[in-house]
Amino acid sequence: MSKKYQTEEFIDGFDDDIDSVVPFNETVTSYSVDFPVDSIVRRIESGEVYVPDFQRRYIWKNTEASRFIESLLLGLPVPGVFLAKDFDGRHMIIDGQQRLLSVYKYVSGEFDLSGIGAIFNRMNFSDLPEEYKYRLMDSIIHATIIRQDNQNYENSSIFHIFERLNTGGKQLDPQEIRNCMYPGNFQHLLSDINDNALWRSIYGSQSLRYKDQELILRFFALYFDSENYSPPMKSFLNRFMGMNRRLDNIDGLLAKELFIKTLEVLKTAIGDKLFRPSKNFNAAIFDAITFGLAKRLENGPVISIQKVGVIYEQLLKDEEFRSVYTSSTASSSNLRARLEISRQAFKEA
């Protein structure tokens, strides 16, 4: 069954610090490597060079890929690529995945050349004369390798590089970049929860830019680490996802159960207008309400679902609470205030 995606998303209180600059805390080392195509193919096959997990997949049409392969066969110069060393020493592709995957797919026999000059048109790799097979495999692709000198959990320098050097269409959103930078068990957990039917009924169709997945990350980051929050939100979420990418310090199953149980109670109590004081989903309300109720659920089931609904409605009408979810939502003072107001309110549930 295919997933439905939102073409345009409006989430209040979500992008308040989207333009905030993530502090550039670490220096990077960059150096150049000339990879023969043969080496690139082997490295992609082994997973040593890989496409990080974000929304943009391989999108080149056959003619686009064929022209690139033809350029290599004819010895024409081709653009370089950017790779970044990850935590495990592997190379993730920052820029150039269409070119690198085209080479890999062609050598693997996944397509024939088309829409090009008559010399190679309709030839797959196995059809090439031996001379041109060797020429292709010996062709050089210039790569710039980027490594953060001190790989902290936040990897702020690599985050900057993803923001600034990705040139394939639209600039990546923060969660797309995190999925590139921090692959592992935590990212798989976020993806799994994001497919949950209850969450989908609350948020709506899947986000093309992973905003729904970022909301789940925000829940866990604030629930487990709100005392260490400081703006911008991007840096806080980067740090938390980096620290927990292998789920060494978090029980993934229990974390998922807590998130789903919190949503179950709220959806039963509030219904379809949950987190939507107006037409749009409100991230600041989501943060506060889920945090407050989840903290309450640490002490056992709520006594009255109806009471949860009453508390929710009272919070949305409360002037103090309203003041900290309608403006400057990413500031430390406003975020801490709305989390605490919610936590205190749900103690009565």
Steps between C-alpha positions, in 0.01 A plus 500: 500500500654831392545780749321832461713811530413860569593733218504807722513518877407775741601435860470788744782540750724261309738720305544785746877459493531342156731783393707485818863418440627180656820597684805393301683330787751280325754525220503271201767346286436460130718323248470378144496143373479384139294181499500267198147395412598143586577610857178701529291201386669267751462750782130557432446124477667444838322793666823689564360780280128543552203724438375626836136447586315812398205568275669561166554167330659417167300714256705523181325386186670244280613764252661712775689203638598389150651838415711488815625149419571609143707793630717255694534269201609790281746629761315828550541688832219444750410688820649383830308366797501574874524222759506529879655259748237376744540373858597154373757615247277430200435765235154649462418678178422867560488608140523289185279201572332511157840473328641234730188285497474531122847346468418229752165415337648491151790274593253278690294456184194694612458706183611538137632825359241701309451842349872544422732472202486195278828351624366379836125538459298201631810336647499367853829450683544141387453609135787747508816406311768393747702815429212720615421287803855560620478866407183544703629311803825699492320835463568736785238671714643778711374495861539752778504317834388697806573391856417681822821510704329436833187295443274609781141384532366809330739496203421867442754546222366208298148639553617831348650315208175319427312831514743683275641247255197294406420628153252238379180704476341642815711556806459218750286558808658435843348154553606388155854597594478318836389183325815532291731576791369265768396169343438221747247349738354832611434612144335163431285548812386843382416361158308209653295725728434736212317217320274436800132524404403701809772759436397518136138564601616790718761661275360412158678381187874440516720805473723521195756689708480278812338767717279232659809297589664809648198549728550148637867581557398819682279297733783267598761776526284711728372206704846360570718810486299822535718618790788532252303693240647815355414661168510464213272199490696363204816466709314345793342236276829436318677438828228272639471289186877471472541394863229236471537378144571143615240512782773421753330708770134470400281191493349534155203272567402679820548840336270402215240365741506825700453714190213287366330478840520878538339544159232240573387684812503838329323384183227333706458811714523769232418342167588640158582853618796375703797740467296718264365809677450634150519323165872433523686250718678690779843364591538709817172364637602148397830536689339622819191279511678174420778585747258579782283192452797266446648617831164431665487150350827418678280461811248266340182527290293816515195485723263667256529543124236770526720689746784492247271670249401766750862574589592525131223752431586700810864520396413636157288772664760584763657839422837411647520177303380673184770764531776236490370296206410783264834682470873436541420134550863388476629735770618327817267695727185443294571134435576423865195696612252317281647160587471574870148645473390186319676268742335664800158500335502129414592402854127528565406247229 
